[in-house]
Amino acid sequence: FHNYLTFSQADRWISGELQRVEAAVAEGFAEYRLDTVANAIYSFVWDEYCDWYLEIAKVQLQSVSESEQRATRRTLLRTLETVLRLLHPIAPFITAELWERVAVVAGRKTADIEHGIVTAAYPKAQLEKIDPQADAWMTTLKEIVGSARALRSQMSLAPGKRVPLYATGDAGFIGAATSLLKALAQVS
């Protein structure tokens, strides 16, 4: 049972990013800066969750063990459910509608779901959940993918054309990230 969920570096990274956005949202509300709140949520959803984590999750759901797939699905759903609660004061009608569907799948208690998002606890940052090792791992992944994409652009390579990537440095990292590098950088 202890291997029921195996969280990847990316899973731990997005969970840490979620803690950071929760802290930024709390600070924005404390300063009565709804623009700061909206921008923090927007930036997290588009720049981290959609641009990076969803793409990584697609790979993880196809190529890793069952316990890693379960952890990825759980992370995807719980992050989305939390974002909907964070966003609710700003966009109440759409978040209420979506939350009712997502909360069930994300494993929220039946009593919470019956009372709706309005009575669900508002997310509070737990900064101790930030994993510096996962942050460093993701920074390296983003740098390599970014460099590969920049080279592809400079060489005017078609986006779908798979080309080899030759990398030097940390062989352990490259080995662990191979499937992600192939998918995110469109390399063979």
Wavefront OBJ file of the C-alpha trace (Angstrom):
o trace
v 0.000 0.000 0.000
v 2.911 2.383 0.630
v 3.542 2.564 -3.140
v -0.065 3.427 -3.955
v 0.993 6.967 -4.915
v 4.452 7.844 -6.209
v 4.780 11.570 -6.796
v 7.221 12.739 -9.466
v 9.474 15.774 -9.263
v 6.952 17.615 -11.458
v 4.050 16.647 -9.168
v 5.940 17.959 -6.148
v 6.972 21.080 -8.054
v 3.417 22.069 -9.075
v 2.225 21.451 -5.508
v 4.894 23.874 -4.293
v 3.928 26.421 -6.940
v 0.332 26.122 -5.740
v 1.481 26.966 -2.198
v 3.253 30.034 -3.537
v 0.184 31.250 -5.408
v -1.969 30.664 -2.319
v 0.425 32.864 -0.337
v 0.384 35.544 -3.065
v -3.422 35.493 -3.130
v -3.628 35.861 0.656
v -1.216 38.796 0.485
v -3.228 40.399 -2.327
v -6.456 40.141 -0.348
v -4.749 41.500 2.787
v -3.641 44.544 0.780
v -7.056 44.883 -0.927
v -5.347 44.348 -4.288
v -7.760 42.276 -6.357
v -5.574 42.895 -9.412
v -2.687 41.168 -7.621
v -4.959 38.268 -6.690
v -6.259 37.846 -10.237
v -2.789 38.161 -11.780
v -1.267 35.617 -9.386
v -3.962 33.052 -10.176
v -3.860 33.788 -13.914
v -0.073 33.497 -14.041
v -0.088 30.222 -12.121
v -2.847 28.643 -14.224
v -1.473 29.595 -17.622
v 2.291 29.775 -17.089
v 2.813 26.837 -14.743
v -0.227 24.543 -14.671
v -1.196 24.677 -18.359
v 2.086 25.484 -20.134
v 4.230 23.085 -18.141
v 2.421 20.735 -15.795
v -0.375 19.595 -18.136
v 2.158 18.793 -20.841
v 4.321 16.877 -18.370
v 1.259 15.089 -16.975
v 0.334 13.843 -20.462
v 3.722 12.130 -20.683
v 3.572 10.790 -17.130
v 0.116 9.314 -17.696
v 1.401 7.349 -20.681
v 4.865 6.245 -19.710
v 5.279 5.670 -15.980
v 4.177 3.129 -13.387
v 0.608 2.780 -12.146
v 1.466 4.401 -8.796
v 3.014 7.375 -10.622
v -0.029 7.661 -12.891
v -2.317 7.686 -9.840
v -0.192 10.417 -8.236
v -0.278 12.480 -11.428
v -4.067 12.176 -11.745
v -4.456 13.120 -8.093
v -2.151 16.125 -8.484
v -3.958 17.285 -11.627
v -7.375 17.119 -9.980
v -6.450 18.488 -6.575
v -4.606 21.406 -8.126
v -7.559 22.231 -10.368
v -10.010 21.921 -7.477
v -7.882 24.245 -5.338
v -7.544 26.782 -8.157
v -11.328 26.862 -8.509
v -11.666 27.656 -4.790
v -8.966 30.333 -5.086
v -10.691 31.897 -8.069
v -14.226 31.733 -6.666
v -14.323 35.260 -5.106
v -13.303 36.727 -8.477
v -15.349 34.556 -10.882
v -18.092 33.038 -8.717
v -20.565 31.666 -11.239
v -18.220 29.708 -13.494
v -16.152 28.395 -10.585
v -19.256 27.198 -8.721
v -20.440 25.275 -11.777
v -17.045 23.725 -12.491
v -16.264 22.991 -8.846
v -19.355 20.818 -8.409
v -18.038 18.518 -11.131
v -14.357 18.607 -10.208
v -14.812 18.286 -6.430
v -16.421 14.852 -6.751
v -13.561 13.477 -8.839
v -10.952 15.229 -6.667
v -12.244 13.355 -3.613
v -13.835 16.184 -1.633
v -16.163 15.090 1.164
v -19.803 14.637 0.198
v -20.897 17.191 2.818
v -18.586 19.808 1.255
v -19.960 19.130 -2.203
v -23.583 19.259 -1.045
v -23.051 22.698 0.517
v -21.131 23.988 -2.495
v -17.979 25.947 -3.097
v -19.259 28.901 -1.032
v -18.850 26.919 2.193
v -15.704 25.029 1.158
v -12.593 26.097 3.033
v -10.606 28.762 1.215
v -7.089 27.514 0.383
v -4.304 28.532 2.751
v -0.648 28.314 1.838
v 1.469 25.643 3.477
v 4.904 26.850 2.465
v 6.567 23.869 4.124
v 5.218 21.776 1.235
v 7.534 23.549 -1.204
v 10.208 21.090 -2.339
v 13.460 22.907 -3.276
v 14.784 19.743 -4.939
v 11.709 19.550 -7.195
v 12.056 23.285 -7.937
v 15.677 22.797 -9.013
v 14.754 19.751 -11.113
v 12.021 21.692 -12.925
v 14.304 24.691 -13.451
v 16.806 22.419 -15.190
v 14.083 20.794 -17.289
v 12.697 24.185 -18.333
v 16.181 25.447 -19.248
v 16.955 22.436 -21.434
v 13.554 22.498 -23.133
v 13.812 26.262 -23.634
v 17.275 25.932 -25.175
v 16.142 23.120 -27.464
v 13.103 25.130 -28.580
v 15.260 28.207 -29.217
v 17.679 26.149 -31.322
v 14.799 24.647 -33.289
v 13.508 28.147 -33.994
v 16.944 29.475 -34.996
v 17.371 26.556 -37.376
v 13.837 27.033 -38.791
v 12.869 23.446 -38.036
v 9.225 22.525 -38.433
v 7.543 22.182 -35.009
v 6.563 18.540 -35.595
v 9.920 17.417 -37.025
v 11.740 15.213 -34.523
v 15.475 15.802 -34.354
v 18.113 14.272 -32.091
v 19.153 16.084 -28.937
v 22.714 15.630 -27.733
v 23.150 16.680 -24.135
v 26.112 16.689 -21.795
v 26.175 17.146 -18.060
v 24.137 15.332 -15.472
v 23.495 11.912 -17.064
v 21.166 10.957 -14.200
v 18.939 13.947 -14.865
v 18.920 13.391 -18.629
v 18.046 9.729 -18.106
v 15.214 10.540 -15.709
v 13.867 13.310 -17.935
v 14.250 11.584 -21.321
v 10.556 10.972 -21.964
v 9.697 14.542 -20.933
v 12.480 16.023 -23.072
v 11.310 14.017 -26.084
v 7.740 15.261 -25.688
v 8.340 18.880 -24.632
v 11.237 19.669 -26.957
v 9.994 17.504 -29.856
v 13.262 15.604 -30.070
v 14.016 12.004 -30.910
l 1 2 3 4 5 6 7 8 9 10 11 12 13 14 15 16 17 18 19 20 21 22 23 24 25 26 27 28 29 30 31 32 33 34 35 36 37 38 39 40 41 42 43 44 45 46 47 48 49 50 51 52 53 54 55 56 57 58 59 60 61 62 63 64 65 66 67 68 69 70 71 72 73 74 75 76 77 78 79 80 81 82 83 84 85 86 87 88 89 90 91 92 93 94 95 96 97 98 99 100 101 102 103 104 105 106 107 108 109 110 111 112 113 114 115 116 117 118 119 120 121 122 123 124 125 126 127 128 129 130 131 132 133 134 135 136 137 138 139 140 141 142 143 144 145 146 147 148 149 150 151 152 153 154 155 156 157 158 159 160 161 162 163 164 165 166 167 168 169 170 171 172 173 174 175 176 177 178 179 180 181 182 183 184 185 186 187 188
